[in-house]
Amino acid sequence: MDRKWLLIIGGLAIIYGTLLLLGQVFNFNGWALFFPLLLIALGVWLILRPRTLGPSGQVQTRLLGDIIRSGAWQVVPEEIWLAIGDIHLDLSQASIPEGETTITVFGFVNDIRVTVPDGVGIALHCSAFVSDLKMYDDKETTLFMPLDRKSDDYDACPRKVIIRTNHFVADIKVRRPRK
């Protein structure tokens, strides 16, 4: 996980543990206090957080379901918020601008499938408690550790897509299009 997420999760764990300890000592329900505080903090963060997407960026939010992008579509900087579901990004016919385009995915449990054509570089930055990554022929599973991978041709490609994920459980597969 990147440093920011480690600090957030560590801070929440300390606050929750302190409330539970105080609850045992002073006989009150720490969860009853922690959960509303967590919801308030989440709401404030969502309202006040700075937009990093720029004017052409998009935000898509869903609780459950699938997000499928295939065929001819425009790749733009984007945030996807999906609690539970599948995300399929087929870049083989997509219009990808030159330079780096970042797609950030926030979720609880997601399967992410990315199809990357030749000539497009892909970089993955996965932060999750449990990550399972299969990128072309390489496979890696981690617990409580970040995954950072780039395609071999990333630096040489004029069009690049960066996918950042923040999850509890993430299963990510990157493949080339079938011929």
N, C-alpha and C positions, 0 to 999 in steps of 0.2 A: 504494500500500500504506500502511496505517497505520504509524505510527512504530515500534510494537513489532515488526512483521514485518520492516521494513527493518533494524532493529538485529539481529534474529535471523539473517536471511539474510546480512547484512554480516559479522557475527561468524563465522558458519560459513565464509564465503568466505575470511576472513583466516586462520582456523585451518588450513583445508585448504591454502591457498597457502603458509603457513609450513611445514607438514609436508612439502609437495612440495619446497620449496626446501631444507629441511634434509635431505630424502632424497637430493637430488642432491649436496649437499655431503658428507654422511657415508655415502652409499651404502646407504640402506635404503628400503623401500617405504612411502611416506607414506600411501597409501590403506589399507594393511593396518592402520595405526594409527588413521586417521581414522574409518573405517567402524565399528569396534567402539565407539569413543568416541561417535560419533553415535547408535548404538543405545542405549548406556547413558544418554546424556542424554535421549533420547526416552522411555525407560522411566521415568526419574526424574520427568520432567515430567508424564507421564500419571498417575503415582501421586500426586504431590504438588500438582498444579495445583488452584487453588481452584475450587469449583463456582460458576458464575455463573448457573446455571439456576433455582435456587430449588427448593422442595420439589415443585412440580408439573412440573418440567422432565424431559425424556427425553433419552437418548443412544442413538443407533442406529449400529452399526458394521458395515460390510461391506467386504470387499476388492474384490469385483467384483459387478456386477449392476445392477438398477434398483430405485429406490424410487419407488413411485407412491402418491399420496394423492389420491383423488377421491371423489365422492359426499358423503355426510354423514359428516364426521369432525371431531374437536375439534382446533382449532389451539391448541397450547400451546408455551411456550418449549422449544426443542429444539436439540440438536447432532446433526448427521448427519456421520458419517465414512464416506466412500465413495471408495476409491482410484480406480477406473475404473468409470464407469457413467453412467446417466441418472437424473435426479431430476425427477419431474413432480408439481407441487403445484397442484391445481385447487381454488381457494378459492371457487368459485362456489356450492357447496352446503355449504361447511364452516361450522361454528359458530366464529365468531371473537369473542373477548371484547373488550369496550370497552377502549380504551387501546392501548398498544404491546405487541406480541408479537414476540419475536426468534427467528428460526430461523438457526442458524449452520451452514454447510456447509464441511467440510474435505475436500479431495481432491487427487488428482493431475491427472486429466483427466476433466472432467465436462461433460455437457450438462444445463442446468437450465432447465426450462420451468415458468412460473408463469402461471396463469390467474386474473385479478383481476376480481371483479365491481364494478359501480358502487357507490359508497358505502364502499369500502374503500381506504384509502391504502396505498401501497407505497413503501418506501425500500430502495435497494440500496447496499451497500458491498462492492465487489468488489476483492480483492487477488489479483493473479495476474501471472505473467510475461507471459502473453498472455491478454487478455480480449477477448471479442467480445460486445457487448451490443446487443440490439434490444429497446427498450422502447416499445411501441405503434408509433408511426411513426418514431421516432428510432433511428438506428443509429450505433454507435461501436466502434472497435477500438483497443486500446492495447497497447503493449509496455512492460513494466516500470513502468507507471503505474497508480495506483488509479482506480477508477470509483466515483463517488458520485452517485446519482440519486434523485430523489423524484418521485412522480406530482404533477401540477399541483394536485390537490385534497387532498394529503397533510395539510396543517395543518388543514383544515376537517373532515376525516373523524373520526368518533368511534372507529372501529375501524381500527387500523393494523398492518401487518405489516412488520417490518424483516428483510431477508435479508442476512446477512453471509457472504461467501464468501472462502476462502483456498485458492488452487489454484496449480498450475503452468500449466495451460491451462483456461480456463473459457469456455463458450459459453452465454450466458444470454439467454432470450427471455421477455418479459413481454407478455401480450396480454389483451384483454377476451374474455369468453365469446362464442361464436357464437350468434347469435339466429335 
